[in-house]
Amino acid sequence: MKCLLRAVLLAMAWAGPVLAQKAAQPPAPSADSVGVAAVVNGQVITTQDVANRARLLALSMGMTASPDVIQHLMPQVTQQLIDQALQQQEIDKLGITVSNQDIADALSHIEQGNNIPPGGLQAKLEATGVPYSALLAQIRTGLGWQQVLHRVLGPGLQPTPGDIAAQKAALKASLGATQYHLAEIFIRVTDPSDETTARNFANTVINQLRQGAPFPIVAAQFSQAQTALAGGDLGYVQLSQLDPEVAATVKEMPVGAISNPIRVPGGYEIVQLLDKHDEGNQLQTILDMRQAFGRYPQPVTGGQLGPVQINFINQFMTKAQAAKSCADIEALNTAYGNIRPANPGPVNLATVTPPAFQQVLASLPLNTLSRPLVQADGVSVVMICNRSQQKAQLPPDDQIVNIIIERRVALESQQMMDQLRHRSVILQPGSS
């Protein structure tokens, strides 16, 4: 989805080989056979690598990972791993390191968005035979690629006052339009020979989503958009911000529906309509709230809470239970070092993510302590001091800056991936 305000970052793009045509679908390898699926600048991607990633895709969507299913998915997955290898090579070339804490934070965001307890995602995947390490590798590359883009753009990434003013004018003109809360999965097509397999793959994804496969988990693992690590969540957008083909489809969709594959420049888009409202006419719930955060003395390892973290949470909550007012929450946050601001400022309930946290804030009575909000790096509690209803307003400057930065990062990503493909040596044995 090429949104004007939330552009796509092709972090895990599907690309055709540079020096060879794509081969016919290879047979799925047996468990004890390992061949060469592709060579990317001398780096070997084995058929077992491809089979494992295909199994990850199949099982995460609730499909039986039978040999036929794996064989069907392998051509698409091979192209995904080729582009991921190109990105990782660029990450390594620039000496960029993605910390374990960054990965833990991304996993925590996915878990919170799906009401999964800390460490539950790993258990959920491994219980069905999904290799958790494959998901970690994909997240690591995605985060590293974002750092590459920020480094390449350098000082030019930051918008000028004139850029911010122009963006404000555009947003002001849009007040009153209907806002659509969308989630997306983007499947890239760069070679005409990939068209049929990409569409078939999109249809496979849609069938499984409509049978109940969690959209955020599928998007986090296999979408090629910047929103992948946020479970595909685009937030609220207007039709004017979308490709015309996507806009026409979204306009006719009921809330909760999942679209058919939508052909857009660069590939196929799958969207789910989560909600919609009229921005200019609907009153928004604005929260005056306070939060207290305590950081674990030791970081979470392996994606699961240990005795150290559990003891810390219990101690933190014992102190939090004494809080009877927002002033008490501020004092509690101060006692734990003011690592995060106690007062985040006016909060628009409609923009709160993940959805599970939005639901907590929507139903929490005034001056009442929330349940503990367990995260990868610590635990927090919140209290609502006041709720008010206000007409739609422009987002604050920091959000407008983020909008502009996202757009610039997206454009740079597409250009860099095109350059990497053209100057790389990519071979696929057996190609004609």
N, C-alpha and C positions, 0 to 999 in steps of 0.2 A: 504494500500500500504506500504510494508515494504521497504522503500527507504534506501539505504546505507548511504546517506547524509542527508536525511530529513525523519527520521523514524516516524512511526505513534505513537502518544500518545493516548492510548485507554481511553480517558477522560470520555466517556459516553458509556461504552461497553454494548453489549447485552449478558446476561449470563443466563444459565439455573439454576434452583434452586438447592441448595445443598442437602436438606433433603427430597425433594419431586420431583416427575416427573411433567413436565409442563402439566397443564390441557388442555382439549379441549377448543376451543375458547369460552369464556364466552359471553353471550348476553350483548349487550350494555345496561347500566342501564338507567332507565327513569330519567327525570330531578329531580324528588323528591325522588329518592331511592338512598341510600348510603350503600354499602356493603364493605366487606374486600376483596381486590384483592391479597394482600400479607402482610406478617409480616416479617420484616427484623430486627433481633436482638431486637424484641419487638416493633419496630416502625411500625405502621400500614400505609399501602398504601391503600386508599379506591378506590372502583370502580369509584367513581366520580373523583378522582385524575387522574385515568387512562383515563376516558372518556374525561376529559378536555384536557389532553395532546394529546390524539388521535385527538380531534377536532382541536387543534393547528396544528398538522401535516397535517390533511386533508385540512384545509382552507389555510394554508400557501402554499400549492401546487396547489391551485385552484380547489380542489375537493369539491363537495357538501357534507357537513358533515351529511349525512343521517344515520339513524340507521344501515343500512347494512354496510356502509363504516366504521363507528366507530367500529362495531363488528369485522370487518376484521382486523383492526389495533390494537385492544386491546391486543392480546397476545404479539406482539412485543413491544408495548409501556410499558406493565407491566415489561418486562425484563429490559428495559431501566431505568425505575424508581427504580427498585431494585438495579441496580448498582449505580445509582445516590445517593440512600440512603446510600449505603456502603461508597461511597466517602465522603458524607457530614458528616457521623458519624466519619470518620477518621479526617476530617477537624476540627470538634468540639473537638475531643479528644486532638488534638495538640494545641487547643486554637488559631487557625488561623482565622483572620478577613479579609474579602474582603471589601474594602472601596467602597462607592457609586461612588467615582471618577473613580476607576478602572472599574467599570461596565459601567459608562458613556463613558469612553474612548473606551471600546470594542464595545458598541453600535454605537459610532461615526464612528469607523472604518468600521463597516458593512454598515452604511448609506452612507459614502463617496464612498465605493466600488460599490454602486448601484445608485449613483446620487440621493439620497434621502436627502432632507433638514433636518437640525437638528430637532429632534422630529417627523420627518415624518414616521419613522418606527412604532412608537407606534400608530400613527393615521391610518397608512395603515393596521395594523393588527386588531385594534379594529373596524375599519370600516367594516371588514368582520366577526366580531364576534370572533376573535382569542384572547384568554386571554393573555394579555401582561405580566402579572405577572409570567406566566409559563416560558416565555422566559427569564425573569430576573433571576428567580431561577436557570435555567439551566446554564446561563452565570456565575452566582455567584459560583455555584458548580465547573464549569470548571476552573475558575480562582483560586479558593481555592485549587483544586486538584493539580494544577501546583505548588503552594506554598508548599504543602505537599511533593511533589517529590523533590523540590529543598532543602528543609530542611533535608530530609532523606539522600540525597546524600552528603550534607555538603561540606567540602573542596574538596572531591574527584570529585566534579562536574567540577572543573576548570581544563582545560587541561594543561599539562606540555609543556615546549618548545619542547620536543621530540614528543609529540602528534601533535603539530602544524606543525612541520617539516614533519612528516609522511603524514599529511593531505595535505600539500602543494605539496608534491611529487605526491600524487594520483591525485590531481587536475591538476597539470602540465601535467601529462600523458594524461589527458582527453581533453586538448585543441585541437581543430580541429574536435571534434565530434559534431553531431547535437544535439542541445538543444531543449527540448520540454517544453513549458509552459502549465502546467496541473492544473486542479482543481479536487478535489476528494470528494467523499462521501464514507465512510467505514462503513459497517454493519457487526458486529461481530457475529460469530457462535462458541460457545464453547461446545455445547451439540449436538450430532448427531440428537436428536429429534427436534432441532431448524432449521435444514437444509431447509426443505420445506417452512416453514413460512418465514424464512429470505430471501430466494430467491424470493418468491412471493412479499414480501415487497419491495425488490430491484426493481422488475419489475414495481410495482405500482409507485415508485419514478421516474423511468426512463420515464414511460408514461407521467407523469405530467410535467417532465422537457422538454420533446420534444413537449409538448403542450404550452410551454412558461413560466412555473413556474420559478422564478429567482433562478439559481443555488446557488449563494452565500447565499441567505436567507435560502434555504432548508438545505444547508450544515451547516450553523451556528447553526441551531436549532437541527439537527438530525444526523449529522455525528459523528462518534466515534473516529475521528482522532484529533491530536493536531491542525491541520489546521482548525478545525471547526470555531473557533472564528475569523479566517481570511477569512471566507466565502469559505473555502475549497481550497484556493489558495496555491499550492505547489511551485510556482515559476518555474524557468527553471531547468530542470533535464535532465540527459542523460539516454538512455535505460539501460545502465549497472547499474544504480542506482535503477532500478525497479525490482519487481518480474518478472520472465520470462514470466508468463502468461499476465501480464499487458503490458510488453514491446512489446510482439508480437502483441497485439491489438493496442497499440498506434502507432506503426510503420506503420500500414495500415490505420490509421484514417485521414480523411481530417480535416483541421482546422475548428473549430466550432462544430465538431461532438461530440455526447455523446455516450459512449460505452454501450453495453449490460452488464449485471452483469458478473463480472470476479471473478471466485473462486480463492482465494489466501489463504495461510496459515492463519487461524484465522477468515476467513469470506469472505464477498463479497465486491468487489471494483467497484465503478462507477466513471469513469473519463470523463472529457471534455477536449479536446485539444483546448487551447486558441490561441496558436501560436507556431511556430518552426523556428529555424534558425541554420545555421552552425556556431558554436562558433569560429572556427579558421579562417574561410574565410570571414565572414561578418564583415564589419567595424561597430564599436559601436559608438553611439553618446554620447560624454562625455560633461557634462555641467559644466561650471564655473558659479556659481549662488550665490546670497545672499538672505537672508530671514530676516524678522523682525516679531517678535511675541509679542503679548500683552495678558497678562492673565487677565481674568475677575476679578473684585473686589469681586464678589460673585459667587460661583459655580452654574452650571446649576442644577435645581431640576426638577424631573419628566421627564427628557429627553427633555424638551422644553425650548427655549430661552424666558426669561422674559424681562421686560422693562430695568432692570439694564444692562443685557448683550447687548441688542439692542442699548442702548445709548452708551455703551462702544465701540461697533463696529463702530458706526457712527463717534464718536470722533477719533478713531484710523484711520479710512479711510480718514477723513478730513486732518489729518497730513500726511498720506501716499501719498495723491495725489500730494504733493509738491515734492516728490522724483523723480529726473530725471536721477539719476545714481546709480550704485551699492554702491558708497561711501555714497550716501544719505540714502540708505537702511540700511547700517551698522550704521549710525548715529541714525536712527529711532529705530533700535533694542537696541542700547545703552540707548536711552531715556526711553525705557520700561524695563530696568534692565538686558539686556543680559540673559534672562531666558533660551533661546536656542541660540546656536552659530550662528552668522550671516553668517559665511562661513562654510557650511557643508563639504567642500572639494570636490574633483572631484566626480561628480554624473553620473553614467551610466544610461542613460534614460531608457534602457530596464529593469532595476531592480526596477524602481520607482513604489510604490504602494500607494494607490489603483489605479486601471486603470484610473479613472476619473482624478486624479492628473497627471498621466503620459501624458494624452491627453492635459491638460493645458500647461505643460512644452514643449510638442512637437510643439505646435502651437504659443507659446508666442514669439513675436518679441524681438530682443535684446534691452536691456535698456528700457524695457516697463514694467510698473507696472502690476502685475496680478490682477485679481479680488480677493476679500477677500475670504480666505479659512477658513471657520467657523468650529471650532472644539468644543469638549465638554468642554475644559478648557480655551479656548481663541480663538483669531483670528490672522491670519498671512497673509502676502503678500510676494511674491517672485519676483525676477528680474533676468533674464538671462544676464550675463555679456559677455559670449562667448560660442560658440559651436565648438567642434572639432571632427574629425573622427579618431578613433584609433583602432588598432587591439586588439583582446581579450587579457586580462591580468588576472592574478590570483586576486581573491578578496583580500581586505585588511585583515590584521591579525584579526581584531575584528569580521569580518564576518566569518572567518575560525573558530574562537573560538565558535561562535554561532552554527555553523554546528556541531561541536563535542558535545557541550552541548545538543543540540536537540536530538542527537542520544542516549546519555546517559540517558536523561530524559525519552525517549520513552521506552527503555529497562526496566528501573526501574518501570515505570507505569504498564507494562504488568505483571511483576513479583509480584508487590504489589496487583494488582487486583486478580490475581490467589490465593494469600495467603488469602486475605479478604474473597473470596468466600468459600474457603475450611474450614476456621475456624468460619464461621458465621452460625447462625441458620436462615434459610430462609424457610418460610412456605407459601404455596399457597392453601387456602381452596378450596376443590373440586378436588384437584389433586388425581390422582389414584396411 
